[in-house]
Amino acid sequence: MADAALARTRIDALRDAGMTTAEIAHLCGVHPNVIDFARLGRNGRKPATVKASTLQALNAISYRDIAGLERRPGRKVDGDVPRRQIQSLYSLGWTGKAIAEQAGTLATNISWLLAGHGTTEEIRAGVARAYETMRTTTPSEATGPDRSQAARARNRAVANGWTIDTAEDHEYAIAA
């Protein structure tokens, strides 16, 4: 037997990388219920131990395996990483509308993410592209309305404790 906390940590890292429970189970060669039990337990009680072979199979999943997964556009994914990317962009003065335009989605999807909800693979990928493009720039403040919108976005970021490093801090925390 092995420590279930180690298994939960590995499962959480794989889920943060965008994998579903079914994908993790498939790559491990175990039933999805085994992954759910290790992660959630039964009746609100998480297990103290799991089979050592389950932990070994979880640790055997490589980043190459993760990158090789086919991700359907409508597939539901965790919204934590794109949410932090959006928060970082707000700290630069980018508005939800501008981020949405760059990401190829609707502003309501950006609001939905900021509210703490999940998203789809397609929106996650769009936000990632927008983040890579916008994170080294600031919005135009040539007109009064532009300055006002950028100031509102930065004020929202300050009020919520978001900084340009919000997304990178999360990436480093996952890697640690």
PyMOL commands that place a pseudoatom at each C-alpha (Angstrom):
pseudoatom trace, name=CA, resn=MET, resi=1, chain=A, elem=C, hetatm=0, pos=[0.000, 0.000, 0.000]
pseudoatom trace, name=CA, resn=ALA, resi=2, chain=A, elem=C, hetatm=0, pos=[1.036, 3.627, -0.556]
pseudoatom trace, name=CA, resn=ASP, resi=3, chain=A, elem=C, hetatm=0, pos=[0.128, 6.993, 0.916]
pseudoatom trace, name=CA, resn=ALA, resi=4, chain=A, elem=C, hetatm=0, pos=[-3.118, 8.211, -0.663]
pseudoatom trace, name=CA, resn=ALA, resi=5, chain=A, elem=C, hetatm=0, pos=[-2.086, 11.859, -0.149]
pseudoatom trace, name=CA, resn=LEU, resi=6, chain=A, elem=C, hetatm=0, pos=[0.695, 11.314, -2.712]
pseudoatom trace, name=CA, resn=ALA, resi=7, chain=A, elem=C, hetatm=0, pos=[-1.830, 9.865, -5.148]
pseudoatom trace, name=CA, resn=ARG, resi=8, chain=A, elem=C, hetatm=0, pos=[-4.205, 12.803, -4.588]
pseudoatom trace, name=CA, resn=THR, resi=9, chain=A, elem=C, hetatm=0, pos=[-1.362, 15.267, -5.184]
pseudoatom trace, name=CA, resn=ARG, resi=10, chain=A, elem=C, hetatm=0, pos=[-0.445, 13.554, -8.459]
pseudoatom trace, name=CA, resn=ILE, resi=11, chain=A, elem=C, hetatm=0, pos=[-4.094, 13.360, -9.577]
pseudoatom trace, name=CA, resn=ASP, resi=12, chain=A, elem=C, hetatm=0, pos=[-4.545, 17.071, -8.809]
pseudoatom trace, name=CA, resn=ALA, resi=13, chain=A, elem=C, hetatm=0, pos=[-1.418, 17.915, -10.831]
pseudoatom trace, name=CA, resn=LEU, resi=14, chain=A, elem=C, hetatm=0, pos=[-2.700, 15.871, -13.780]
pseudoatom trace, name=CA, resn=ARG, resi=15, chain=A, elem=C, hetatm=0, pos=[-6.125, 17.523, -13.558]
pseudoatom trace, name=CA, resn=ASP, resi=16, chain=A, elem=C, hetatm=0, pos=[-4.433, 20.950, -13.430]
pseudoatom trace, name=CA, resn=ALA, resi=17, chain=A, elem=C, hetatm=0, pos=[-2.667, 19.942, -16.644]
pseudoatom trace, name=CA, resn=GLY, resi=18, chain=A, elem=C, hetatm=0, pos=[-6.119, 19.570, -18.227]
pseudoatom trace, name=CA, resn=MET, resi=19, chain=A, elem=C, hetatm=0, pos=[-6.718, 15.841, -17.929]
pseudoatom trace, name=CA, resn=THR, resi=20, chain=A, elem=C, hetatm=0, pos=[-10.083, 14.358, -16.998]
pseudoatom trace, name=CA, resn=THR, resi=21, chain=A, elem=C, hetatm=0, pos=[-10.527, 11.502, -14.558]
pseudoatom trace, name=CA, resn=ALA, resi=22, chain=A, elem=C, hetatm=0, pos=[-11.348, 9.183, -17.458]
pseudoatom trace, name=CA, resn=GLU, resi=23, chain=A, elem=C, hetatm=0, pos=[-8.141, 10.151, -19.290]
pseudoatom trace, name=CA, resn=ILE, resi=24, chain=A, elem=C, hetatm=0, pos=[-6.048, 9.627, -16.169]
pseudoatom trace, name=CA, resn=ALA, resi=25, chain=A, elem=C, hetatm=0, pos=[-7.648, 6.232, -15.589]
pseudoatom trace, name=CA, resn=HIS, resi=26, chain=A, elem=C, hetatm=0, pos=[-7.097, 5.222, -19.223]
pseudoatom trace, name=CA, resn=LEU, resi=27, chain=A, elem=C, hetatm=0, pos=[-3.403, 6.111, -19.103]
pseudoatom trace, name=CA, resn=CYS, resi=28, chain=A, elem=C, hetatm=0, pos=[-3.011, 4.329, -15.743]
pseudoatom trace, name=CA, resn=GLY, resi=29, chain=A, elem=C, hetatm=0, pos=[-4.856, 1.239, -16.889]
pseudoatom trace, name=CA, resn=VAL, resi=30, chain=A, elem=C, hetatm=0, pos=[-7.284, 1.360, -13.959]
pseudoatom trace, name=CA, resn=HIS, resi=31, chain=A, elem=C, hetatm=0, pos=[-11.018, 1.917, -13.668]
pseudoatom trace, name=CA, resn=PRO, resi=32, chain=A, elem=C, hetatm=0, pos=[-12.091, 5.591, -13.277]
pseudoatom trace, name=CA, resn=ASN, resi=33, chain=A, elem=C, hetatm=0, pos=[-13.713, 4.668, -9.957]
pseudoatom trace, name=CA, resn=VAL, resi=34, chain=A, elem=C, hetatm=0, pos=[-10.240, 3.872, -8.581]
pseudoatom trace, name=CA, resn=ILE, resi=35, chain=A, elem=C, hetatm=0, pos=[-9.086, 7.406, -9.433]
pseudoatom trace, name=CA, resn=ASP, resi=36, chain=A, elem=C, hetatm=0, pos=[-12.258, 8.917, -7.951]
pseudoatom trace, name=CA, resn=PHE, resi=37, chain=A, elem=C, hetatm=0, pos=[-11.860, 6.864, -4.774]
pseudoatom trace, name=CA, resn=ALA, resi=38, chain=A, elem=C, hetatm=0, pos=[-8.234, 7.911, -4.334]
pseudoatom trace, name=CA, resn=ARG, resi=39, chain=A, elem=C, hetatm=0, pos=[-9.198, 11.540, -4.884]
pseudoatom trace, name=CA, resn=LEU, resi=40, chain=A, elem=C, hetatm=0, pos=[-12.536, 11.799, -3.082]
pseudoatom trace, name=CA, resn=GLY, resi=41, chain=A, elem=C, hetatm=0, pos=[-12.927, 8.702, -0.936]
pseudoatom trace, name=CA, resn=ARG, resi=42, chain=A, elem=C, hetatm=0, pos=[-16.343, 7.452, 0.168]
pseudoatom trace, name=CA, resn=ASN, resi=43, chain=A, elem=C, hetatm=0, pos=[-18.961, 9.186, 2.266]
pseudoatom trace, name=CA, resn=GLY, resi=44, chain=A, elem=C, hetatm=0, pos=[-16.738, 12.233, 2.651]
pseudoatom trace, name=CA, resn=ARG, resi=45, chain=A, elem=C, hetatm=0, pos=[-13.824, 10.251, 4.082]
pseudoatom trace, name=CA, resn=LYS, resi=46, chain=A, elem=C, hetatm=0, pos=[-10.669, 10.230, 2.006]
pseudoatom trace, name=CA, resn=PRO, resi=47, chain=A, elem=C, hetatm=0, pos=[-8.607, 7.039, 2.118]
pseudoatom trace, name=CA, resn=ALA, resi=48, chain=A, elem=C, hetatm=0, pos=[-5.302, 6.942, 3.967]
pseudoatom trace, name=CA, resn=THR, resi=49, chain=A, elem=C, hetatm=0, pos=[-3.766, 4.454, 1.536]
pseudoatom trace, name=CA, resn=VAL, resi=50, chain=A, elem=C, hetatm=0, pos=[-4.122, 3.240, -2.039]
pseudoatom trace, name=CA, resn=LYS, resi=51, chain=A, elem=C, hetatm=0, pos=[-2.565, 0.331, -3.857]
pseudoatom trace, name=CA, resn=ALA, resi=52, chain=A, elem=C, hetatm=0, pos=[1.113, 0.936, -4.558]
pseudoatom trace, name=CA, resn=SER, resi=53, chain=A, elem=C, hetatm=0, pos=[0.538, -0.085, -8.174]
pseudoatom trace, name=CA, resn=THR, resi=54, chain=A, elem=C, hetatm=0, pos=[-2.014, 2.733, -8.565]
pseudoatom trace, name=CA, resn=LEU, resi=55, chain=A, elem=C, hetatm=0, pos=[0.474, 5.323, -7.319]
pseudoatom trace, name=CA, resn=GLN, resi=56, chain=A, elem=C, hetatm=0, pos=[3.183, 3.902, -9.590]
pseudoatom trace, name=CA, resn=ALA, resi=57, chain=A, elem=C, hetatm=0, pos=[0.831, 4.060, -12.577]
pseudoatom trace, name=CA, resn=LEU, resi=58, chain=A, elem=C, hetatm=0, pos=[-0.075, 7.674, -11.756]
pseudoatom trace, name=CA, resn=ASN, resi=59, chain=A, elem=C, hetatm=0, pos=[3.583, 8.637, -11.515]
pseudoatom trace, name=CA, resn=ALA, resi=60, chain=A, elem=C, hetatm=0, pos=[4.331, 6.883, -14.813]
pseudoatom trace, name=CA, resn=ILE, resi=61, chain=A, elem=C, hetatm=0, pos=[2.158, 9.362, -16.761]
pseudoatom trace, name=CA, resn=SER, resi=62, chain=A, elem=C, hetatm=0, pos=[4.579, 11.701, -18.488]
pseudoatom trace, name=CA, resn=TYR, resi=63, chain=A, elem=C, hetatm=0, pos=[4.147, 15.152, -19.953]
pseudoatom trace, name=CA, resn=ARG, resi=64, chain=A, elem=C, hetatm=0, pos=[4.527, 13.545, -23.353]
pseudoatom trace, name=CA, resn=ASP, resi=65, chain=A, elem=C, hetatm=0, pos=[1.457, 11.415, -22.570]
pseudoatom trace, name=CA, resn=ILE, resi=66, chain=A, elem=C, hetatm=0, pos=[-0.460, 14.531, -21.530]
pseudoatom trace, name=CA, resn=ALA, resi=67, chain=A, elem=C, hetatm=0, pos=[0.581, 16.474, -24.644]
pseudoatom trace, name=CA, resn=GLY, resi=68, chain=A, elem=C, hetatm=0, pos=[-0.425, 13.550, -26.856]
pseudoatom trace, name=CA, resn=LEU, resi=69, chain=A, elem=C, hetatm=0, pos=[-4.029, 13.542, -25.684]
pseudoatom trace, name=CA, resn=GLU, resi=70, chain=A, elem=C, hetatm=0, pos=[-6.580, 14.651, -28.237]
pseudoatom trace, name=CA, resn=ARG, resi=71, chain=A, elem=C, hetatm=0, pos=[-8.627, 17.460, -26.737]
pseudoatom trace, name=CA, resn=ARG, resi=72, chain=A, elem=C, hetatm=0, pos=[-12.094, 17.940, -28.225]
pseudoatom trace, name=CA, resn=PRO, resi=73, chain=A, elem=C, hetatm=0, pos=[-13.081, 21.620, -28.597]
pseudoatom trace, name=CA, resn=GLY, resi=74, chain=A, elem=C, hetatm=0, pos=[-16.258, 21.301, -26.485]
pseudoatom trace, name=CA, resn=ARG, resi=75, chain=A, elem=C, hetatm=0, pos=[-14.575, 19.326, -23.706]
pseudoatom trace, name=CA, resn=LYS, resi=76, chain=A, elem=C, hetatm=0, pos=[-15.054, 20.756, -20.212]
pseudoatom trace, name=CA, resn=VAL, resi=77, chain=A, elem=C, hetatm=0, pos=[-11.846, 21.754, -18.421]
pseudoatom trace, name=CA, resn=ASP, resi=78, chain=A, elem=C, hetatm=0, pos=[-10.861, 23.428, -15.164]
pseudoatom trace, name=CA, resn=GLY, resi=79, chain=A, elem=C, hetatm=0, pos=[-10.970, 27.209, -15.425]
pseudoatom trace, name=CA, resn=ASP, resi=80, chain=A, elem=C, hetatm=0, pos=[-8.250, 27.990, -12.878]
pseudoatom trace, name=CA, resn=VAL, resi=81, chain=A, elem=C, hetatm=0, pos=[-5.356, 28.624, -15.277]
pseudoatom trace, name=CA, resn=PRO, resi=82, chain=A, elem=C, hetatm=0, pos=[-7.305, 30.756, -17.795]
pseudoatom trace, name=CA, resn=ARG, resi=83, chain=A, elem=C, hetatm=0, pos=[-8.874, 32.641, -14.863]
pseudoatom trace, name=CA, resn=ARG, resi=84, chain=A, elem=C, hetatm=0, pos=[-5.422, 33.561, -13.546]
pseudoatom trace, name=CA, resn=GLN, resi=85, chain=A, elem=C, hetatm=0, pos=[-4.302, 34.566, -17.023]
pseudoatom trace, name=CA, resn=ILE, resi=86, chain=A, elem=C, hetatm=0, pos=[-7.306, 36.890, -17.318]
pseudoatom trace, name=CA, resn=GLN, resi=87, chain=A, elem=C, hetatm=0, pos=[-6.589, 38.325, -13.873]
pseudoatom trace, name=CA, resn=SER, resi=88, chain=A, elem=C, hetatm=0, pos=[-3.011, 39.087, -14.925]
pseudoatom trace, name=CA, resn=LEU, resi=89, chain=A, elem=C, hetatm=0, pos=[-4.246, 40.862, -18.050]
pseudoatom trace, name=CA, resn=TYR, resi=90, chain=A, elem=C, hetatm=0, pos=[-6.671, 42.951, -15.991]
pseudoatom trace, name=CA, resn=SER, resi=91, chain=A, elem=C, hetatm=0, pos=[-3.715, 44.194, -13.934]
pseudoatom trace, name=CA, resn=LEU, resi=92, chain=A, elem=C, hetatm=0, pos=[-2.262, 45.651, -17.151]
pseudoatom trace, name=CA, resn=GLY, resi=93, chain=A, elem=C, hetatm=0, pos=[-5.510, 47.473, -17.898]
pseudoatom trace, name=CA, resn=TRP, resi=94, chain=A, elem=C, hetatm=0, pos=[-7.034, 45.041, -20.400]
pseudoatom trace, name=CA, resn=THR, resi=95, chain=A, elem=C, hetatm=0, pos=[-10.814, 44.755, -20.142]
pseudoatom trace, name=CA, resn=GLY, resi=96, chain=A, elem=C, hetatm=0, pos=[-12.861, 41.575, -20.352]
pseudoatom trace, name=CA, resn=LYS, resi=97, chain=A, elem=C, hetatm=0, pos=[-14.221, 42.713, -23.697]
pseudoatom trace, name=CA, resn=ALA, resi=98, chain=A, elem=C, hetatm=0, pos=[-10.734, 43.224, -25.168]
pseudoatom trace, name=CA, resn=ILE, resi=99, chain=A, elem=C, hetatm=0, pos=[-9.537, 39.880, -23.806]
pseudoatom trace, name=CA, resn=ALA, resi=100, chain=A, elem=C, hetatm=0, pos=[-12.629, 38.172, -25.227]
pseudoatom trace, name=CA, resn=GLU, resi=101, chain=A, elem=C, hetatm=0, pos=[-12.060, 39.709, -28.664]
pseudoatom trace, name=CA, resn=GLN, resi=102, chain=A, elem=C, hetatm=0, pos=[-8.447, 38.525, -28.703]
pseudoatom trace, name=CA, resn=ALA, resi=103, chain=A, elem=C, hetatm=0, pos=[-9.482, 35.075, -27.422]
pseudoatom trace, name=CA, resn=GLY, resi=104, chain=A, elem=C, hetatm=0, pos=[-12.222, 34.732, -30.043]
pseudoatom trace, name=CA, resn=THR, resi=105, chain=A, elem=C, hetatm=0, pos=[-15.009, 34.339, -27.507]
pseudoatom trace, name=CA, resn=LEU, resi=106, chain=A, elem=C, hetatm=0, pos=[-17.746, 36.364, -25.825]
pseudoatom trace, name=CA, resn=ALA, resi=107, chain=A, elem=C, hetatm=0, pos=[-17.180, 38.773, -22.934]
pseudoatom trace, name=CA, resn=THR, resi=108, chain=A, elem=C, hetatm=0, pos=[-19.731, 36.764, -20.924]
pseudoatom trace, name=CA, resn=ASN, resi=109, chain=A, elem=C, hetatm=0, pos=[-17.370, 33.771, -21.078]
pseudoatom trace, name=CA, resn=ILE, resi=110, chain=A, elem=C, hetatm=0, pos=[-14.630, 35.911, -19.542]
pseudoatom trace, name=CA, resn=SER, resi=111, chain=A, elem=C, hetatm=0, pos=[-17.020, 37.027, -16.779]
pseudoatom trace, name=CA, resn=TRP, resi=112, chain=A, elem=C, hetatm=0, pos=[-18.051, 33.393, -16.237]
pseudoatom trace, name=CA, resn=LEU, resi=113, chain=A, elem=C, hetatm=0, pos=[-14.412, 32.384, -15.768]
pseudoatom trace, name=CA, resn=LEU, resi=114, chain=A, elem=C, hetatm=0, pos=[-13.722, 35.266, -13.385]
pseudoatom trace, name=CA, resn=ALA, resi=115, chain=A, elem=C, hetatm=0, pos=[-16.741, 34.171, -11.333]
pseudoatom trace, name=CA, resn=GLY, resi=116, chain=A, elem=C, hetatm=0, pos=[-14.945, 30.887, -10.614]
pseudoatom trace, name=CA, resn=HIS, resi=117, chain=A, elem=C, hetatm=0, pos=[-16.566, 28.552, -13.132]
pseudoatom trace, name=CA, resn=GLY, resi=118, chain=A, elem=C, hetatm=0, pos=[-14.999, 26.028, -15.460]
pseudoatom trace, name=CA, resn=THR, resi=119, chain=A, elem=C, hetatm=0, pos=[-14.815, 26.398, -19.197]
pseudoatom trace, name=CA, resn=THR, resi=120, chain=A, elem=C, hetatm=0, pos=[-14.333, 24.467, -22.411]
pseudoatom trace, name=CA, resn=GLU, resi=121, chain=A, elem=C, hetatm=0, pos=[-11.067, 23.446, -24.033]
pseudoatom trace, name=CA, resn=GLU, resi=122, chain=A, elem=C, hetatm=0, pos=[-11.753, 25.848, -26.905]
pseudoatom trace, name=CA, resn=ILE, resi=123, chain=A, elem=C, hetatm=0, pos=[-12.150, 28.879, -24.617]
pseudoatom trace, name=CA, resn=ARG, resi=124, chain=A, elem=C, hetatm=0, pos=[-9.155, 27.811, -22.500]
pseudoatom trace, name=CA, resn=ALA, resi=125, chain=A, elem=C, hetatm=0, pos=[-7.012, 27.646, -25.635]
pseudoatom trace, name=CA, resn=GLY, resi=126, chain=A, elem=C, hetatm=0, pos=[-8.306, 31.040, -26.816]
pseudoatom trace, name=CA, resn=VAL, resi=127, chain=A, elem=C, hetatm=0, pos=[-7.521, 32.659, -23.466]
pseudoatom trace, name=CA, resn=ALA, resi=128, chain=A, elem=C, hetatm=0, pos=[-4.044, 31.103, -23.528]
pseudoatom trace, name=CA, resn=ARG, resi=129, chain=A, elem=C, hetatm=0, pos=[-3.416, 32.582, -26.990]
pseudoatom trace, name=CA, resn=ALA, resi=130, chain=A, elem=C, hetatm=0, pos=[-4.743, 35.965, -25.888]
pseudoatom trace, name=CA, resn=TYR, resi=131, chain=A, elem=C, hetatm=0, pos=[-2.576, 35.874, -22.770]
pseudoatom trace, name=CA, resn=GLU, resi=132, chain=A, elem=C, hetatm=0, pos=[0.574, 35.143, -24.766]
pseudoatom trace, name=CA, resn=THR, resi=133, chain=A, elem=C, hetatm=0, pos=[-0.210, 38.009, -27.148]
pseudoatom trace, name=CA, resn=MET, resi=134, chain=A, elem=C, hetatm=0, pos=[-1.372, 40.599, -24.601]
pseudoatom trace, name=CA, resn=ARG, resi=135, chain=A, elem=C, hetatm=0, pos=[0.790, 40.001, -21.528]
pseudoatom trace, name=CA, resn=THR, resi=136, chain=A, elem=C, hetatm=0, pos=[3.688, 42.089, -22.817]
pseudoatom trace, name=CA, resn=THR, resi=137, chain=A, elem=C, hetatm=0, pos=[1.525, 45.022, -23.939]
pseudoatom trace, name=CA, resn=THR, resi=138, chain=A, elem=C, hetatm=0, pos=[-0.882, 47.536, -22.469]
pseudoatom trace, name=CA, resn=PRO, resi=139, chain=A, elem=C, hetatm=0, pos=[-4.125, 48.788, -23.984]
pseudoatom trace, name=CA, resn=SER, resi=140, chain=A, elem=C, hetatm=0, pos=[-4.288, 52.033, -25.899]
pseudoatom trace, name=CA, resn=GLU, resi=141, chain=A, elem=C, hetatm=0, pos=[-5.146, 55.014, -23.730]
pseudoatom trace, name=CA, resn=ALA, resi=142, chain=A, elem=C, hetatm=0, pos=[-5.360, 57.557, -26.549]
pseudoatom trace, name=CA, resn=THR, resi=143, chain=A, elem=C, hetatm=0, pos=[-8.903, 58.688, -25.741]
pseudoatom trace, name=CA, resn=GLY, resi=144, chain=A, elem=C, hetatm=0, pos=[-10.755, 59.456, -22.536]
pseudoatom trace, name=CA, resn=PRO, resi=145, chain=A, elem=C, hetatm=0, pos=[-12.966, 56.341, -22.728]
pseudoatom trace, name=CA, resn=ASP, resi=146, chain=A, elem=C, hetatm=0, pos=[-9.879, 54.165, -23.366]
pseudoatom trace, name=CA, resn=ARG, resi=147, chain=A, elem=C, hetatm=0, pos=[-8.146, 55.627, -20.297]
pseudoatom trace, name=CA, resn=SER, resi=148, chain=A, elem=C, hetatm=0, pos=[-11.302, 55.166, -18.228]
pseudoatom trace, name=CA, resn=GLN, resi=149, chain=A, elem=C, hetatm=0, pos=[-11.750, 51.500, -19.227]
pseudoatom trace, name=CA, resn=ALA, resi=150, chain=A, elem=C, hetatm=0, pos=[-8.081, 50.691, -18.576]
pseudoatom trace, name=CA, resn=ALA, resi=151, chain=A, elem=C, hetatm=0, pos=[-8.239, 52.425, -15.181]
pseudoatom trace, name=CA, resn=ARG, resi=152, chain=A, elem=C, hetatm=0, pos=[-11.386, 50.458, -14.246]
pseudoatom trace, name=CA, resn=ALA, resi=153, chain=A, elem=C, hetatm=0, pos=[-9.678, 47.191, -15.201]
pseudoatom trace, name=CA, resn=ARG, resi=154, chain=A, elem=C, hetatm=0, pos=[-6.548, 48.053, -13.187]
pseudoatom trace, name=CA, resn=ASN, resi=155, chain=A, elem=C, hetatm=0, pos=[-8.673, 49.162, -10.212]
pseudoatom trace, name=CA, resn=ARG, resi=156, chain=A, elem=C, hetatm=0, pos=[-10.561, 45.864, -10.306]
pseudoatom trace, name=CA, resn=ALA, resi=157, chain=A, elem=C, hetatm=0, pos=[-7.245, 44.034, -10.338]
pseudoatom trace, name=CA, resn=VAL, resi=158, chain=A, elem=C, hetatm=0, pos=[-5.930, 46.033, -7.374]
pseudoatom trace, name=CA, resn=ALA, resi=159, chain=A, elem=C, hetatm=0, pos=[-9.162, 45.510, -5.411]
pseudoatom trace, name=CA, resn=ASN, resi=160, chain=A, elem=C, hetatm=0, pos=[-8.904, 41.739, -5.933]
pseudoatom trace, name=CA, resn=GLY, resi=161, chain=A, elem=C, hetatm=0, pos=[-5.145, 41.432, -5.412]
pseudoatom trace, name=CA, resn=TRP, resi=162, chain=A, elem=C, hetatm=0, pos=[-4.428, 40.485, -9.026]
pseudoatom trace, name=CA, resn=THR, resi=163, chain=A, elem=C, hetatm=0, pos=[-1.001, 41.295, -10.417]
pseudoatom trace, name=CA, resn=ILE, resi=164, chain=A, elem=C, hetatm=0, pos=[0.803, 40.675, -13.678]
pseudoatom trace, name=CA, resn=ASP, resi=165, chain=A, elem=C, hetatm=0, pos=[2.467, 37.761, -11.877]
pseudoatom trace, name=CA, resn=THR, resi=166, chain=A, elem=C, hetatm=0, pos=[-0.823, 36.061, -10.917]
pseudoatom trace, name=CA, resn=ALA, resi=167, chain=A, elem=C, hetatm=0, pos=[-0.616, 33.556, -13.786]
pseudoatom trace, name=CA, resn=GLU, resi=168, chain=A, elem=C, hetatm=0, pos=[3.129, 32.877, -13.429]
pseudoatom trace, name=CA, resn=ASP, resi=169, chain=A, elem=C, hetatm=0, pos=[2.881, 32.476, -9.633]
pseudoatom trace, name=CA, resn=HIS, resi=170, chain=A, elem=C, hetatm=0, pos=[0.264, 29.767, -10.199]
pseudoatom trace, name=CA, resn=GLU, resi=171, chain=A, elem=C, hetatm=0, pos=[2.476, 27.967, -12.752]
pseudoatom trace, name=CA, resn=TYR, resi=172, chain=A, elem=C, hetatm=0, pos=[5.414, 27.970, -10.325]
pseudoatom trace, name=CA, resn=ALA, resi=173, chain=A, elem=C, hetatm=0, pos=[3.196, 26.709, -7.488]
pseudoatom trace, name=CA, resn=ILE, resi=174, chain=A, elem=C, hetatm=0, pos=[2.053, 23.769, -9.644]
pseudoatom trace, name=CA, resn=ALA, resi=175, chain=A, elem=C, hetatm=0, pos=[5.640, 22.913, -10.624]
pseudoatom trace, name=CA, resn=ALA, resi=176, chain=A, elem=C, hetatm=0, pos=[6.833, 22.951, -6.996]
for i in range(1, 176): cmd.bond("trace and resi %d" % i, "trace and resi %d" % (i + 1))
show_as sticks, trace
zoom trace
